Amino acid sequence: MGIFKRSRDTSPAAAAIAEFWDRWPELRERIAAAGESLPTDLHEEITLLVHRIHPDLVWEIDPEAPAFTISGQGADELRGLAERWRKGRPRRDRWTFHAARQADPEALGTKLALGDHEFDLSYVKLGMRVDQGKARIDIAAYHPDFLFVDEQTRLQVAGTVLVWALGEDDVARWIGDVTIAIEAPMDALPPNLLASVVEQIAEPFRQGAWLKGEGRTPRGHPAQITVRFPLHRQDHPLFDLHVSITLPYAHSGPDRLPVAPSSEALRAVEERIEKLDGAVLFLRETGDGLRVFHLYADPDSAVVAELDQLAAAWPEGKGKVESRHDPAWRTVQPYRI
């Protein structure tokens, strides 16, 4: 464990989350008293409280479940905020709280009204192309009424259907490109079968793997890059902090890549990093006498302090730890397939 303790989060978002939960008992009673339709003033109050957390968050309730959902609408940079909101929930409450929209397969047999048009979702068909190399499914969405509406409406229908079929997090994990089809694709399937297709695609990747690549350092020497695959933001919703630890190694071959005993020492450090609570190692870069480990971590964890200790104890040179806020996981984007 690190010997340092992080101070309490005093950010505006943290204050807004605390305000929401302070108000929740009152809101819950007013929601229950409202019946099937929320009055305008209550709807506006809840919206204001949610937008104080972040203006791009949206919310919805299911009083029958009962369930309250806050969603970043699939945006990586908002997933952590929504999760922190959920984490602050009362531990004993008859409501269920979600930080992403949940699957609702029964809704796939209903009608969806958008603007002046009502779509009978039983007519939706999905063309599916599996890309094993990316662990993704590309979708071509079809509805006969797409002929009569604009592209934005078509994509809104397709997005709603995918979320109801899988849930927002699994859409982000497993769905690739989404296009619109004006004619039914060959071998198209109804949306209620999409979850089964995703389950088959996801199964080989449950344990994850490391993909290796080679390149050149700025000095022209060989470089090795190893990246975790697949790596999903939704599996680590609180990990908003990018952390890197750079360790110089003393023993290398003519190619400036590590050899024993440095290679064994680096492997031992990696094993310790992999065991850290509150972080996931996603990338290793090696070359020119340096190895850089890249992680995403929960900023409320002791990960940075523990890595500081690892770097200070490294015997082959001066280690360095750097961290920065990266809730959208932009650092890892160039390395994703």
N, C-alpha and C positions, 0 to 999 in steps of 0.2 A: 504494500500500500504506500501511496505517496505521503510525504510528511506535511504537505501543504493542503489547505482546505480552501476551496473556492468561496468567494463571498456570495451572498444571496443575490439572485438575479433581480436587478432594479430597473430593467429596461421598460419602455412604455408598453410593449406587448405583454410582459409579465404582469404589470400593473393592471392592464385591461383584462387579462385572464382572471386575476384575483377578483376584480370587480364583477365579472360575469358570475363567478361562483358565489360571491357574496349575495348577489341578487337572485340566484337560482331558486331558493325555496319559495320566494314570493312569485316568481315567474311560473314555477311549476303549478302553484295553486290557481293562478289566473288562467293558465292553459287548460287545466282540468275543468274549471268553471265555464270556459268558453264553448265547450262542446265541439261540434264538427268544424266550425269556422272561427279563426282567430279574428278578433276585432282589429281594426286598422291601427289603433294606437298601440296595442300590444305587439303587433307585427313590427311596427316601426321601432319600438323600444328594443326588441330583441336584435333587429338588424343593426341598430346603432351600437349595441354592446359588442356584437360580432365584428363590426367594421372598426371598432377601436382596437381590436386585436390586429387586424389587417384589413384594409378596404377591399381586397380581392377575395376574401373568404366569403362563402355562401353557407346557408344553413337550411335545414328542413327538419320537420318533426313528423313522427307517426304516433299520434296519441293512443292508438289502439295497442301498440306493441308493449309499453310505450318506449319510444326511442327518439333521441336527439342527435342529429348529425351536423358536424361542421366539415366543410370540404374546401380544399384548395383547387378543386376542379382539375386534378392531375398535375398541377405545377409542382415540380420538385422543391422549389424554394419555399413553398408554403406547407409542405408535408410535416416538417418539424413543428411549426407553430400549431397546426391542428392537433398534433399528437400531444404537445405540451398542454393545450387546452383540455384534452381528454384525460391526461394524467392528473390534472387538478380536480377531477370529479369527486363528489362525495362517495365514500366507500360503501355507505349503506343507503342506497337509493333504489327505488323500484324501477327507475328509468335506466335504459341502456344508452351509452354514449359512444358514438363512432367518430373517428377522425378522417373518414373517407366514406363515400357512398357505398352501400352494400348491394350485393346482387339481389335481384327481385325477379326470379324466373316467372312467377305468376303474372307479372305486369306485361310480359311479352305477348300475352293473349288478349290484351286490352287495346283501347284506342288512345292515340296521343294527339292532342290538339295543339297546334303551333300556328299562331296567327289566325288566319281565316280558314285554315285547312285542318282536317282531322284524318289522321293516318290509322288505318286498321293494321296493327302490327302483325297480325297473323299472316299478312302477305309479304313480310320481309324475308328475303333470302340472302345468304352470305356466301360469297365465293371465298374460299380459303386457300392460300398458298403458303405452305410450311417452308420456312427457311431454317434448316437445322444449324447452319453455320452461325446464324445470329440468335438462335433460340427464340425466334419470333414467328408470328403468323401474320401475313399480310392479308387484309380484308378488302373485298369488293362488295359493297352493300347495294342491294337492289330493293326497290319498292315500285310497283307500277305507277304510283302517283308522283314519282320523282320527275316525270315529264312535265308536271304542271307547277313546280315550285323552283325557287332559286337555289343556287349552290349552297348558300349558308344554311338554308332550311334543311336541305338534304343531309348535310354533314351533322346538323343538330339531331336529326332523327337517327342517323347511324351511331353517333356518340351515345345517345340515350339508350339505344338497344344494346350496345356493347356493355355499358355499365350495368344494365339490368341483367344481362346474361352472365357477367363475370364478377361484378364489383369493380369499383374504381381502381383499387390497387392492382388487381390481376390484369386489368386492361393495360396499366402502365408497365407491368412486368413482361407481358407476353405478346401484346399486340404491336405489330410494326406499322407499316403504311396502311392508311385507310383511304380508299378511293370510292367513287360513286359509279355504279353501273346503271345504264339506262335500259339495258336488256338483261334478263336473268342470266348470270354466269353459268357455264357448264358445270355440272356436278355441285351446284349450290345446295347449301343445307339450311334448315331453319335455325334461328338463333339459339333455341333451347338445346342444341347439340354442341354449341361452341365450348361449353365447360368441359365436356368429355374430350374434345380434341385438344384443348389446352392441357388437360391432365396427362395425356399421352406425350405431348411435347415436353412438358416440364419434368417428367419422371427421370430421364437420364441426367438431368442437371441438379438433382436434389442435393448431392454432395458437393457440387462445384468442382472446378478444376483450375489449373494454372496454365495459361497460354504463354509460350515463349517466343520472343522475337529478337532479332539482332540488328545492329546499326553501327553508327560511327559517332564517336564523341566529337566535340568541336575541334579537338586536336588531331582528329583523324584516326584515333585508335579504336579497336573493336569495343562495342557496347552491348550489353545484354539487358533486355527488358522482359519482365515477367508480370503478367496482369491476371488478376482473379476473374474467372468467367463461369457463369454470368454473375454480374454484380448489380443488385437491384436496390435503388434508393428506398423503396417501400419496405424492405426487410430490416432497415435500420433507420426508422423515422426520426429518432432523436439525435442522430449523428450529423450535426450541422457544422462541425469543426474539421477542417483539413489540417493534418499534422504531418510533418516530415521530420525524420531523424537521419542525419547524414553522418556516416562513420568512415573515416579513412582506414585503409588496411595497409599493413607494412610489407606483406609478402605477396608478390605477384610474379607472373610469368612475363615473357617478352611482349605479350599482347596487353600487358597492364591489367589483366583480370586476376582475381585472387586465387592463390594456391594455399595449400596447408603450410602453416597452421592457421593462417588468417581465414581461409574458407570455413574451417571447422568453428572458429570463434564467431564468425558471422552467422553461421547456421544456428549456433546456440542462442545468439541474441534474437534471431527470428522466432525461435521456439518460445522465448519469453514474451515477445511482442504478441504472438498469436494467442497467448493466454490472458492478455489484459482484458479486464472487464470494461465494458463501455467503449469498445473500439473494434474496428475491422481493418485488417491489413489488405490493401487492394493492389499495390504496385511495388515492384522492386526495380531500381535502376542501378546498373553496375558498370563501371569503366573509369579509366584514368585514376586508379587508386582510391575510388570512392564508391561506397554503396549507399543509396538513398532509399529508405523505406517510407512509403506513403500510406497514411491511414486516414479514415474518417472516424471521428470520436464524438461522444456526448460531451458538450462543453461543461456540463455539470459534474463530470466524472473527474477522477484523479489521474487521467491518462497522461496529460502533459507533464505533471510532476513526476510520474513514474518514468517517463521517457527521459526527462532531465537527469534523473538518477542513473539510468542506463548509459547515457552519453558521458556523464561525468566519470563513470567507472570504466569506460572503454580504454583498454591499455595501449592501443596502437596509434594514438593520435587524439586530437581534440575533436570530439563529437559536437554536433550542433542540432538543436531542436527548434523548429519554426512552426507556427500555427497561425491560421487565419480563418475567419468566418466564411463558410462556403456552403450555404444551405441548398443551393441548386446543384451541387456536385459538379461544378464546371471543370475542376482540375482533372477529373477522370474522363471527361467527354472525349478528348482526342484518342484515348486508348480503348474506347468501346468500339466493338465491331459494327 
